[in-house]
């Protein structure tokens, strides 16, 4: 299994708080985190700035619990879009956008959700878990996103903070699972304090409440996160990235591979 990852750690202005969050994620066993810079066009007109290099923020990165390797820090940009005109920024050839390791979009309407799934060049589509969704998920855009290698992100921190948001989180997640069948799901924290973080196996258990199977829940904090990172690398380089996995041979295949004469001798 690939290493565990949390692809949504808010990038606040306080470096000390960010350092403690990073140390907490490494202590819990996460090998990769993504510092999330959010741009909400509803608040005010904002420009996309260059991502801050992790080496500038942290003099030394913490070592992942149970390993001898240091945690890997990625950069992420999330655009909260409430109008179709906001998507033009993603369609433009902005040099600063290409500098981010992961690009996510948070659509507020059904039309924008459809656009994000079918046309936008992004890695993640964020699902609202803090309130009731104003629309129903439909199969065509969801299947199109899966075919394009785009993943859907669910946050677990709101479910820990408040019972009402817990109800919305579970309800919205189950609605999505009924359409995507547990495919292409990533579970992240968006934790603002170390106390809000949970270990990867605890998060996988939360995934069971969201309607995921045990294997799908574990993939949501490991292999699916890696696939999202590889999708981001492909987007940045404008070419393919090959990721190979050795497939274990089945017993039946091994038996058929044995010559018939040799098999007869062993049976005799």
C-alpha positions in Angstrom: 0.0 0.0 0.0 1.1 3.6 -0.7 2.0 5.8 2.2 -0.8 7.7 3.9 -1.5 11.3 2.9 -3.6 14.3 4.1 -4.1 16.5 1.0 -5.8 19.4 2.9 -3.8 21.2 5.6 -4.9 24.9 5.6 -2.0 27.2 5.0 -2.5 29.9 7.7 -0.4 33.0 8.3 0.9 31.6 11.6 4.1 29.6 10.9 4.2 28.2 14.5 0.7 26.7 14.2 1.5 25.3 10.8 4.7 23.7 12.2 2.7 22.0 15.0 0.2 20.7 12.5 3.0 19.3 10.4 4.6 17.6 13.4 1.2 16.1 14.4 0.6 14.7 11.0 4.0 13.1 10.9 3.5 11.7 14.4 0.2 10.1 13.2 2.0 8.3 10.3 1.2 10.5 7.3 4.1 10.6 4.9 2.6 13.4 2.6 0.7 16.5 3.4 -0.5 19.3 1.1 -0.6 22.9 2.3 -3.9 24.3 1.0 -4.2 27.9 -0.2 -7.9 28.8 -0.7 -9.2 31.6 -3.0 -12.9 32.5 -2.6 -14.0 34.8 -5.4 -17.2 35.6 -3.5 -15.3 37.5 -0.8 -13.2 39.8 -3.0 -11.3 39.8 -6.3 -8.1 37.8 -5.6 -5.1 37.0 -7.7 -3.3 33.7 -7.7 0.0 34.1 -6.0 3.1 31.9 -6.3 3.1 29.0 -3.8 5.4 29.4 -0.8 8.2 26.9 -0.9 8.1 24.5 2.1 11.8 25.2 2.7 10.9 28.8 3.4 8.2 27.9 5.9 10.0 25.1 7.7 13.7 25.0 8.6 13.5 21.2 9.0 10.7 18.8 8.3 9.7 16.2 10.9 10.3 12.5 10.5 7.3 10.3 9.8 6.4 8.0 12.7 7.7 4.5 12.2 10.1 5.4 9.4 13.4 7.2 8.9 12.0 9.5 6.2 11.0 13.1 6.5 7.4 14.1 5.7 6.8 15.4 2.1 5.1 18.7 1.8 3.1 19.6 -1.4 1.4 22.9 -2.4 -2.3 23.0 -3.2 -4.6 25.6 -4.6 -8.4 25.5 -4.0 -10.7 27.8 -5.9 -14.2 28.3 -4.5 -16.4 29.1 -7.5 -19.9 30.4 -7.3 -20.2 31.8 -10.9 -19.1 30.3 -14.3 -16.9 33.3 -14.9 -14.7 32.2 -12.0 -13.7 29.1 -14.0 -12.0 31.3 -16.7 -9.0 31.6 -14.4 -8.5 27.8 -14.5 -8.8 27.8 -18.2 -6.2 30.5 -18.6 -2.5 29.7 -19.0 -1.4 31.3 -15.7 2.2 30.6 -14.9 1.4 30.6 -11.1 -1.3 27.9 -11.4 1.2 25.5 -13.0 3.5 25.9 -9.9 1.0 24.2 -7.6 1.3 20.5 -7.1 -2.5 20.0 -6.7 -5.4 22.1 -8.1 -8.8 21.7 -6.5 -12.1 23.4 -7.2 -15.1 23.8 -4.8 -18.2 24.3 -6.9 -21.2 25.9 -5.2 -23.9 25.0 -7.8 -25.0 22.0 -9.9 -23.9 23.8 -13.1 -20.5 24.5 -11.7 -20.2 20.9 -10.4 -21.0 19.7 -14.0 -18.3 22.1 -15.5 -15.7 21.0 -12.9 -16.3 17.3 -13.7 -16.4 17.5 -17.4 -14.2 20.4 -18.6 -11.9 21.9 -16.0 -8.3 20.8 -15.8 -8.2 20.1 -12.0 -7.1 17.2 -9.7 -9.8 17.4 -7.0 -13.4 18.3 -6.8 -14.4 19.3 -3.2 -17.7 18.2 -1.8 -19.6 20.4 0.6 -20.0 18.7 3.9 -21.0 21.6 6.2 -24.6 22.1 4.9 -27.2 20.4 2.8 -26.3 20.2 -0.9 -28.5 22.5 -3.1 -28.5 19.8 -5.8 -28.4 16.1 -6.4 -25.4 14.2 -7.8 -26.0 12.9 -11.3 -24.3 9.9 -12.9 -23.0 11.4 -16.2 -20.7 14.2 -14.8 -19.5 11.9 -12.0 -18.6 9.1 -14.4 -16.9 11.7 -16.7 -14.8 12.9 -13.8 -13.8 9.3 -12.9 -12.8 8.6 -16.5 -10.7 11.8 -16.6 -8.8 10.8 -13.4 -10.4 13.4 -11.2 -11.0 12.6 -7.5 -13.7 13.8 -5.1 -12.6 15.1 -1.7 -14.6 14.6 1.5 -13.5 16.3 4.8 -13.9 14.6 8.1 -13.1 17.5 10.5 -16.6 19.1 10.3 -18.1 15.7 11.4 -15.9 15.8 14.5 -16.7 19.4 15.5 -20.5 19.5 15.3 -23.3 17.0 15.4 -25.3 18.9 12.7 -22.4 19.0 10.3 -21.8 15.3 11.1 -25.3 14.6 9.8 -24.7 16.7 6.7 -21.3 15.1 6.1 -22.6 11.5 6.3 -25.7 12.4 4.2 -23.8 14.2 1.4 -21.1 11.4 1.4 -23.7 8.6 1.0 -25.4 10.5 -1.8 -22.1 10.7 -3.7 -21.4 7.0 -3.0 -24.7 5.9 -4.5 -23.5 7.5 -7.8 -19.7 6.9 -7.8 -19.9 3.5 -6.1 -16.9 4.3 -3.9 -14.6 5.1 -6.7 -12.1 8.1 -6.8 -12.7 9.2 -3.2 -10.1 11.1 -1.1 -10.7 11.9 2.6 -8.8 14.8 4.0 -8.8 16.8 7.3 -8.7 20.6 6.7 -7.7 20.6 10.4 -6.8 24.0 11.9 -5.4 22.5 15.1 -3.5 19.3 15.9 -6.4 18.1 18.2 -8.7 18.0 15.1 -6.4 15.5 13.3 -7.0 11.8 13.3 -4.8 8.9 12.4 -5.1 7.3 8.9 -6.7 4.1 10.3 -9.3 6.1 12.3 -10.0 8.1 9.1 -10.5 4.9 7.2 -13.0 3.8 9.9 -14.9 7.1 9.4 -15.0 6.2 5.7 -17.2 3.2 6.5 -19.8 5.7 7.9 -19.5 7.5 4.5 -20.6 4.4 2.7 -17.2 3.1 1.6 -16.1 -0.5 1.9 -13.0 -1.3 4.0 -10.7 -1.4 1.0 -12.1 1.8 -0.5 -11.8 3.6 2.8 -8.1 2.7 3.1 -7.5 3.7 -0.4 -9.1 7.1 0.3 -6.2 8.0 2.6 -3.4 6.2 0.6 -3.5 5.0 -3.0 -6.1 7.4 -4.2 -4.1 10.3 -2.7 -1.1 9.1 -4.6 -3.1 8.9 -7.8 -4.2 12.5 -7.2 -0.6 13.6 -6.9 0.3 11.8 -10.1 -2.6 13.4 -11.9 -1.2 16.8 -10.7 2.3 15.9 -12.0 0.7 15.0 -15.4 -1.1 18.3 -15.5 2.0 20.3 -14.6 4.3 18.6 -17.1 1.6 18.4 -19.9 2.7 14.8 -20.5 2.0 11.3 -19.1 3.4 9.9 -15.8 3.7 6.1 -15.7 3.1 4.4 -12.3 3.7 0.7 -12.3 2.5 -1.8 -9.8 3.6 -5.5 -9.7 0.6 -7.7 -10.0 0.8 -10.8 -7.8 0.4 -14.1 -9.7 -2.6 -16.2 -8.9 -2.3 -19.9 -8.0 -4.3 -20.9 -11.1 -1.9 -19.0 -13.3 1.1 -20.7 -11.7 -0.5 -24.1 -12.3 -1.1 -23.4 -16.0 2.4 -22.2 -16.4 3.8 -25.7 -15.4 4.4 -27.9 -18.4 2.1 -30.9 -18.8 4.9 -33.5 -18.7 6.3 -32.0 -15.5 2.8 -31.9 -13.9 2.3 -35.6 -14.8 5.6 -36.6 -13.1 4.8 -34.7 -9.9 1.3 -36.3 -9.8 2.8 -39.7 -10.3 
